[in-house]
Amino acid sequence: QVQLVESGGGLVQPGGSLRLSCVASGRISSIYSMRWYRQAPGKQRELVATISNGGNTNYADSVKGRFTISRDNVKNTVYLQMNSLKPEDTAGYYCNADVKHNAMLVNYWGQGTQVTVSS
């Protein structure tokens, strides 16, 4: 089994910054793409950013230029640096990863961390 555990959420004022982390642990052979999603109350879950195991990144238009996804393959960790935060960034943020173990590729989710942007 594999666990993804997020941290780093909290309350921040508009224009502020937060850095989210997600650590994968368990029976891991390798991790392929890692992603951050978010979901605000009453809205569908949205893909925010993706990073491949080679470091290629993609972002939702709503966060381009403000958010940066990165990863540390030694630590099995993915980060989301969020700058210039806006109230509309308020949501639960969820880590997602494609993990290979026991010769199988399985998609896993973390439990989420809340980000609230408010003055």
N, C-alpha and C positions, 0 to 999 in steps of 0.2 A: 504494500500500500504506500501511497505518496500523500504527503500533506503540504499544502501551500498556506503560509501564514503571513498575512499583511500587517503592517504597522505604519505609524506616521500620520494618521489622520488627526483631525481636530478642528477647532474653531479658529478662523483667521479673518482679518479685516480685508475688504476689497483692496486689491493692489498688492497684497501680501504673497508669501510663498510658503509652500509645504513640500516635503520630500517623502514620498511613499516608498516603502520597501516590501518585498515579498520574497520569503525564503522557502525554497522547496527542500523537503527532507523525506527520507524513507528509501525504498528500494529503487534507486535511480541508476540506469545505465547512462543515459544522456537525455538532455532536454533540448527540444527543437524550438519552435516558436514560442515566445512568451508574450502575453498581452495584458493590457489593462482595459477593463470595461467600467462603465459607471451606470448607475440607475437612480434617477430622481423619483420622488413619490409621484405616482400616477403616470409615469412615463415608461417607455420600453427601455430595456438595457441597451446601451450604446457602446460600440467599440471606440475606444479613445486612442490607443496606440499599440503598435505591434513591433516586436524586434525578433529577427531570425537568429539562429545560432551563429550565423556569420556576421551579425551586427547590422544588417539592413533594417531600416526603420520606416514605418508609415504612421501617419497621424490623421485623425479626423480634422476636417477643415476648421471646426470650431476651436481647436486647441493649437493649431499650427503656429509656430513662432513663440508660443508661451510655455508649452510643455515639452519635456525631453525625456524619452525613455532610454534606459541603458541597462546593461547586465554585467554581472561578474560570474563567469562560467565556473570559476574555481569554487566560489561560495554558493553556487546554485541560486543566485539572487537576481531579481529584476527590480529596477528603481523607476520611479516616475517623479521627476523634478517639475513642480508646478509653480510657475511665476505669473505675476500680473493676474492673480485670481479675481474672478468675477462672481457675483451672487449666483449666476446661472451655472457655475461649476459645482454648486452644492449638490451632493449626491453620495450614495454609497459607492465606493470604488472597489472593484473586484479583480483579483489576479487570476490569470488563466494560462495554462501551459500544456504543451504536448510533450509528454514524458515517455521515454522508452524504458521499459523494464520487463524482464522475463520475455524478451523478444517480441513484446507487444508495444504498440504505440497507443497511449491512452490520454484522453483529455481530462485535466483536473481543474477544479475551481477552489479558490480560497473562500474564506467566510466573509470577507469584506471589511472595509474600514471606512468610517464616516468622515466626510469632509464637508464642513459648513463654512460658507463665506458670507459674513454679515458684519455690519458695523454696530 
